[in-house]
């Protein structure tokens, strides 16, 4: 599709356009009265020459309207500006009673406007410029047998607003579009993306487009604003997901108005396709339709590269958060700290924030402290501010678990404990290893994935809590029952939301019973098998590109997919505790405030139960003691233990 060149600024003199319409209304009234006195005579309306100097002239040039189509728009505008005279003329011509009973019709336009070129024949067809650009609308015919003669013709609200002097977004677009916000601070790595995009656009102008993709929506908008800052006209941000939710008829009107606005103003357009598509739909096709309707420079924002088919040359560019080093430098500058402390390094490594967001959080941190607060206190406060901000981002996507357990609460074999400490070391020092020592994996995230397998109650979830608390991060449990959906593509969409939010940092993801999602891929026998395998493929890819710590637990390690196991850095097999470990678990399960002198812990440790079952027994025993009003005793604990055995379906000895 050929692209329109930028149009000159429209005339800003509304009085000239009103004078033109005033002249037209007088001519229309004279024609109607003349026809009434002499039906055999032909009365024509002549468009004033000053029309070229008005906004209507700009509109006609931008849309390449024929003189007849321009006259139709002029007559429709005249009925809005001078309704008394114009509608009275229409009523007279249509032989309707009452000054306001008349209305402009296609047949009246043909009668009054000279058209020696014969373009009036196709002017009111569905594909004509009048309807393609949503300039006019046809109402309900008064008489079905004479449709054209008695069908009201009126100016569209968007065209009317423009002709009256409204230079904002087209009226039809305002439910799905807004003025593009100004851009924020860009890091050096993001500025390099802007320069690459500028070079691409400079080679072809409006025949080219840029696709910015990634999880950093705010950063992509900021880059788009900087990219279009030197263009003529105010850029417009159009929400594709909001557009997709509109009924088909309204959607077509918006697309026609979008093309009209682009050809007249040639303003740059930013298409935001990062939102969620309505159920059962994708945003790809609609984004392509909008791209074809737009005529100015276009920048597309999406979470992933979109398979767009367009006549434009589209350059896809990935937008990432500032590098850990860039974030670290910004934190130091915003907090007024110096040096390369471990907490400052972790702030830049653990979180993926824009420079503007870092400045905001740093101001919040400094405002909560006295001006002479030490550097360590500022860093601690900044860490909490960043972690709290991520909680708002995660929202209800996953369940946040309060982490109260520490290393002393873990009773594990020395090898398992050492593996957990190594996981914490990987998270804490990964920037030093990946950046300073050059061990980063090109094209991959810096994810750390660990699988905890073993029987229920052996400490898998507790170990995840200990890791999160040691790293001063939030622990989020992913509810797979609400994540997995029977609808095709919905499971991936739900998981994507979780991973994208967690990528901002400040949290550990815990997938309980992970074998239900990360299970082995099977032979494809039907469509269900195919899409089940697609889910596993997506999870493998997304887990590898994740920028944080993911802990997965399962009772059935053998059911996990082999390719998934290869992507794990750590696998810890939790086993049932031995007798000496069970004694420590029994002693640590009771609160320090309870008198446990009457309990025989070595005897209790002889019961072959896991740590989770021990905590359940202790809880039941305490409730039984309170309910009966008796002190805690060995027989009471053994009674609670027998109840736990029955629950497990095991023989009580």
JOTA-V488503 format. One record per pair of residues at least 24 apart in sequence whose ideal C-beta (glycine too) atoms are under 7 Angstrom apart, sorted by sequence separation. I is the first residue (numbers start at 1). J is the second residue. D is the distance in whole Angstrom. If there is no record, write none. Layout:
{{I J D} {I J D}}
//
This chain:
{{47 71 5} {134 158 6} {135 159 5} {284 308 7} {324 348 4} {334 358 6} {361 385 4} {540 564 6} {543 567 6} {617 641 5} {23 48 5} {79 104 5} {269 294 5} {324 349 5} {330 355 5} {334 359 5} {361 386 6} {423 448 7} {536 561 6} {589 614 5} {327 353 6} {579 605 5} {585 611 5} {589 615 5} {47 74 6} {269 296 6} {271 298 6} {273 300 6} {274 301 5} {331 358 6} {335 362 5} {423 450 6} {540 567 6} {579 606 7} {617 644 5} {20 48 5} {76 104 6} {268 296 5} {273 301 6} {274 302 6} {330 358 5} {334 362 3} {361 389 6} {586 614 6} {590 618 6} {616 644 6} {75 104 6} {190 219 6} {194 223 6} {198 227 6} {266 295 7} {267 296 6} {268 297 4} {269 298 5} {270 299 5} {271 300 5} {272 301 5} {273 302 4} {274 303 5} {585 614 5} {589 618 4} {20 50 6} {193 223 6} {197 227 5} {266 296 5} {271 301 7} {335 365 7} {20 51 5} {236 267 6} {238 269 6} {240 271 6} {270 301 7} {321 352 4} {327 358 6} {331 362 7} {335 366 7} {476 507 5} {478 509 6} {480 511 7} {613 644 5} {194 226 5} {233 265 5} {235 267 6} {238 270 7} {240 272 6} {258 290 7} {262 294 5} {263 295 5} {321 353 7} {347 379 7} {474 506 6} {478 510 7} {582 614 7} {190 223 6} {194 227 5} {233 266 6} {234 267 6} {235 268 4} {236 269 5} {237 270 5} {238 271 6} {239 272 5} {240 273 4} {244 277 6} {245 278 6} {262 295 4} {273 306 7} {321 354 7} {322 355 6} {353 386 7} {473 506 6} {474 507 4} {475 508 5} {476 509 6} {477 510 5} {478 511 5} {480 513 6} {484 517 6} {577 610 7} {604 637 7} {16 50 6} {20 54 6} {75 109 6} {232 266 7} {233 267 4} {235 269 7} {236 270 7} {238 272 7} {241 275 3} {244 278 6} {255 289 6} {259 293 4} {262 296 5} {473 507 6} {476 510 7} {518 552 7} {576 610 6} {577 611 6} {598 632 7} {600 634 5} {607 641 6} {233 268 7} {235 270 6} {237 272 6} {240 275 7} {241 276 6} {255 290 7} {258 293 5} {344 379 6} {347 382 6} {351 386 5} {473 508 5} {475 510 6} {477 512 6} {598 633 5} {599 634 6} {609 644 7} {186 222 6} {239 275 6} {241 277 6} {258 294 6} {259 295 7} {343 379 4} {347 383 6} {480 516 6} {595 631 7} {596 632 7} {598 634 6} {16 53 6} {17 54 4} {72 109 5} {186 223 7} {231 268 5} {244 281 6} {480 517 6} {595 632 7} {16 54 5} {17 55 6} {134 172 7} {184 222 4} {255 293 5} {337 375 4} {341 379 7} {514 552 4} {594 632 6} {599 637 6} {17 56 6} {183 222 4} {244 283 6} {347 386 7} {509 548 7} {511 550 7} {514 553 6} {515 554 4} {520 559 6} {181 221 7} {186 226 6} {228 268 4} {343 383 7} {468 508 5} {508 548 7} {513 553 7} {514 554 5} {519 559 5} {521 561 6} {107 148 5} {337 378 6} {467 508 6} {507 548 7} {508 549 5} {509 550 5} {510 551 5} {511 552 4} {512 553 5} {513 554 7} {515 556 5} {519 560 7} {520 561 5} {11 53 6} {71 113 4} {106 148 5} {107 149 5} {183 225 3} {241 283 6} {244 286 5} {337 379 6} {518 560 6} {519 561 6} {11 54 5} {105 148 7} {182 225 6} {183 226 4} {240 283 5} {243 286 6} {335 378 5} {420 463 6} {424 467 6} {428 471 7} {488 531 5} {492 535 6} {499 542 5} {503 546 7} {505 548 7} {508 551 6} {518 561 6} {11 55 6} {105 149 6} {109 153 7} {181 225 6} {335 379 7} {423 467 6} {427 471 6} {464 508 7} {491 535 5} {495 539 7} {503 547 5} {515 559 5} {10 55 5} {68 113 6} {105 150 6} {106 151 7} {180 225 6} {503 548 7} {515 560 6} {105 151 6} {183 229 7} {224 270 5} {240 286 6} {420 466 7} {424 470 5} {464 510 5} {492 538 5} {502 548 6} {518 564 5} {11 58 7} {68 115 4} {105 152 7} {106 153 6} {240 287 5} {335 382 6} {412 459 6} {420 467 6} {424 471 6} {495 542 7} {499 546 6} {10 58 4} {105 153 6} {180 228 7} {103 152 4} {104 153 5} {410 459 7} {24 74 6} {28 78 7} {240 290 7} {7 58 6} {24 75 7} {68 119 5} {72 123 7} {331 382 7} {461 512 7} {68 120 5} {238 290 7} {410 462 7} {25 78 5} {66 119 4} {409 462 7} {410 463 6} {7 61 7} {24 78 5} {69 123 6} {7 62 5} {68 123 6} {179 234 6} {180 235 4} {21 77 6} {29 85 5} {36 92 6} {180 236 6} {410 466 6} {21 78 4} {25 82 4} {32 89 4} {179 236 7} {180 237 5} {217 274 5} {405 462 6} {409 466 7} {4 62 7} {28 86 6} {35 93 6} {72 130 6} {29 88 7} {33 92 7} {177 236 5} {178 237 5} {407 466 6} {21 81 5} {22 82 6} {25 85 4} {29 89 4} {32 92 4} {69 129 6} {76 136 6} {177 237 6} {405 465 5} {406 466 6} {21 82 6} {25 86 5} {28 89 4} {32 93 4} {69 130 6} {177 238 4} {405 466 5} {73 135 6} {176 238 6} {177 239 7} {403 465 5} {18 81 6} {73 136 7} {176 239 5} {406 469 6} {407 470 7} {65 129 6} {72 136 7} {401 465 7} {405 469 7} {403 468 5} {63 129 6} {176 242 5} {231 297 6} {403 469 4} {45 112 4} {169 236 5} {176 243 5} {44 112 6} {45 113 6} {43 112 7} {228 297 7} {44 114 5} {63 133 5} {228 299 7} {227 299 6} {403 475 5} {400 474 6} {401 475 5} {80 155 6} {224 299 4} {400 476 6} {401 477 6} {76 153 6} {224 301 7} {399 476 7} {76 154 6} {77 155 6} {176 254 7} {398 476 4} {399 477 5} {76 155 4} {398 477 6} {80 160 6} {221 301 7} {398 478 5} {399 479 6} {31 112 5} {172 253 6} {173 254 6} {220 301 5} {349 430 6} {398 479 7} {73 155 7} {172 254 5} {209 291 7} {346 428 7} {349 431 4} {394 476 6} {348 431 7} {391 474 6} {28 112 6} {173 257 6} {172 257 4} {173 258 6} {77 163 6} {345 431 6} {170 257 5} {212 299 6} {387 474 6} {464 551 5} {173 261 7} {212 300 7} {215 303 7} {206 295 6} {209 298 4} {210 299 5} {211 300 5} {212 301 5} {213 302 5} {383 472 7} {170 260 7} {180 270 6} {206 296 6} {209 299 7} {213 303 6} {170 261 4} {206 297 6} {209 300 6} {211 302 6} {213 304 6} {205 297 7} {213 305 5} {461 553 7} {460 553 4} {211 305 7} {449 543 6} {211 306 7} {201 297 6} {223 319 6} {447 543 6} {447 544 6} {447 545 7} {158 257 5} {220 319 5} {445 544 6} {447 546 4} {452 551 6} {456 555 6} {219 319 5} {397 497 6} {398 498 6} {444 544 6} {445 545 4} {447 547 7} {455 555 6} {397 498 5} {444 545 6} {445 546 5} {446 547 6} {447 548 7} {448 549 5} {449 550 5} {450 551 5} {451 552 5} {452 553 5} {453 554 5} {219 321 6} {445 547 5} {59 162 7} {209 312 5} {211 314 5} {213 316 6} {216 319 5} {447 550 7} {451 554 7} {59 163 7} {208 312 6} {211 315 7} {214 318 5} {216 320 6} {397 501 6} {453 557 4} {207 312 6} {208 313 5} {209 314 5} {210 315 5} {211 316 4} {212 317 6} {213 318 6} {214 319 4} {216 321 5} {207 313 7} {211 317 7} {213 319 7} {214 320 6} {55 162 7} {56 163 6} {210 317 6} {212 319 5} {324 431 5} {394 501 5} {55 163 5} {393 501 5} {204 313 6} {325 435 7} {324 435 7} {393 504 6} {394 507 7} {390 504 5} {460 574 6} {200 315 4} {390 505 6} {459 574 6} {390 506 4} {458 574 4} {390 507 6} {451 568 5} {458 575 7} {197 315 7} {449 567 6} {450 568 7} {458 576 6} {134 253 6} {387 506 4} {449 568 5} {450 569 7} {454 573 6} {197 317 6} {386 506 6} {449 569 6} {450 570 4} {451 571 5} {452 572 5} {453 573 5} {454 574 3} {196 317 6} {448 569 6} {453 574 7} {454 575 6} {455 576 6} {134 256 4} {427 549 5} {450 572 7} {452 574 6} {133 256 6} {134 257 5} {132 256 6} {193 317 5} {133 259 6} {134 260 6} {193 319 6} {133 260 4} {190 319 7} {190 322 7} {189 322 6} {189 323 6} {187 322 4} {219 354 5} {218 354 6} {189 326 7} {188 326 7} {187 326 4} {426 569 7} {17 163 7} {423 570 6} {14 165 5} {352 503 6} {353 504 7} {419 570 6} {352 504 5} {458 610 5} {459 611 5} {351 504 7} {352 505 5} {419 572 5} {457 610 3} {458 611 6} {351 505 3} {456 610 7} {457 611 6} {350 505 5} {351 506 6} {455 610 6} {457 612 3} {350 506 7} {416 572 6} {456 612 6} {457 613 5} {416 574 7} {411 577 7} {187 355 6} {184 354 6} {185 355 4} {411 581 5} {185 356 5} {184 356 4} {411 584 5} {411 585 6} {409 588 7} {352 547 6} {63 260 7} {63 263 6} {411 611 7} {62 263 5} {63 264 7} {62 264 4} {3 206 4} {3 207 6} {59 264 6} {58 264 7} {6 232 5} {7 264 6} {7 265 7} {4 263 5} {7 266 6} {6 266 4} {4 266 6} {215 500 5} {215 503 6} {1 292 6} {4 295 5} {3 295 6} {1 311 6}}
//
